Amino acid sequence: MAKKSEKSRKSPEELMEAIMKALPVRSLASVSSLAEAVGASWGTIRRYLSLMIWLQSQPGIIVEKSGSRELFKRERARKAKEAS
C-alpha cells in the first residue's frame, strides 16, 4: 500500500494532457501556477513546456498504415511566417 506522502507518477502523456488542460485560453499562467494545478514540480512543468513549444515549431509527423504496421515520416519544412 502506498504511503499518503507518496505521489503517483504520471506518464508523459498524462503530464502533457494535464498541462494542456491547465493552460488558460484568455489569460496567462506562470510555471508555478501550472505546477500547482497539475501536481508536478516546477522543473518538470518547465521541461515539458519547453519540449511542447519546440515540438509545435517543428514540421508535423505523418503516420501511414501499411498492413498491420505504422510507418512514419515528417512533413516538409514549414515556411517562416511573414512579418505583419
C-alpha positions in Angstrom: 0.0 0.0 0.0 1.4 3.4 -1.0 2.1 6.0 1.7 -0.1 9.2 1.7 3.0 11.3 1.2 4.0 9.4 -2.0 2.8 10.9 -5.2 1.6 8.7 -8.0 3.9 9.1 -11.0 2.2 10.4 -14.2 3.1 9.2 -17.6 4.5 11.7 -20.1 1.1 11.6 -21.9 -0.8 12.3 -18.7 1.5 15.2 -17.8 1.2 16.8 -21.3 -2.6 16.4 -21.2 -2.8 17.9 -17.7 -0.6 20.8 -18.7 -2.8 21.5 -21.8 -6.0 21.3 -19.6 -4.4 23.7 -17.1 -3.3 26.3 -19.6 -5.7 29.2 -19.7 -7.1 30.4 -23.1 -7.9 34.0 -22.3 -5.2 34.8 -19.7 -1.7 33.8 -18.8 -0.3 31.4 -16.3 3.1 31.1 -14.6 5.0 27.9 -14.4 4.4 27.9 -10.7 0.6 28.1 -11.0 0.7 25.3 -13.7 2.8 23.1 -11.4 0.3 23.5 -8.6 -2.7 22.8 -10.9 -1.0 19.7 -12.4 0.5 18.4 -9.2 4.1 18.3 -10.6 7.3 20.1 -9.8 8.2 23.5 -11.3 11.2 21.9 -13.1 9.1 19.1 -14.6 6.5 21.6 -15.9 9.2 23.9 -17.4 10.9 21.0 -19.2 7.6 19.7 -20.6 6.5 23.2 -21.7 9.9 23.8 -23.4 9.5 20.4 -25.2 5.9 21.1 -26.2 6.8 24.6 -27.5 9.7 23.2 -29.5 7.5 20.4 -31.0 4.9 22.9 -32.1 7.6 24.8 -34.1 8.7 21.6 -36.0 7.2 20.0 -39.1 4.4 17.6 -38.3 4.7 13.8 -38.2 2.7 11.8 -40.7 1.6 8.3 -39.8 0.6 5.9 -42.5 -0.7 2.4 -42.2 0.9 -0.4 -44.2 -1.0 -3.6 -43.4 -0.6 -4.0 -39.6 2.4 -1.7 -39.4 2.5 2.0 -38.9 5.1 4.0 -40.9 6.2 7.5 -40.1 7.6 10.5 -42.0 7.8 14.2 -41.4 6.1 16.9 -43.3 8.1 19.2 -45.4 9.6 22.1 -43.5 7.2 24.9 -42.7 7.9 28.3 -44.3 8.7 31.1 -41.9 5.7 33.3 -41.1 5.8 36.6 -42.9 6.1 39.7 -40.6 2.9 41.7 -40.4 
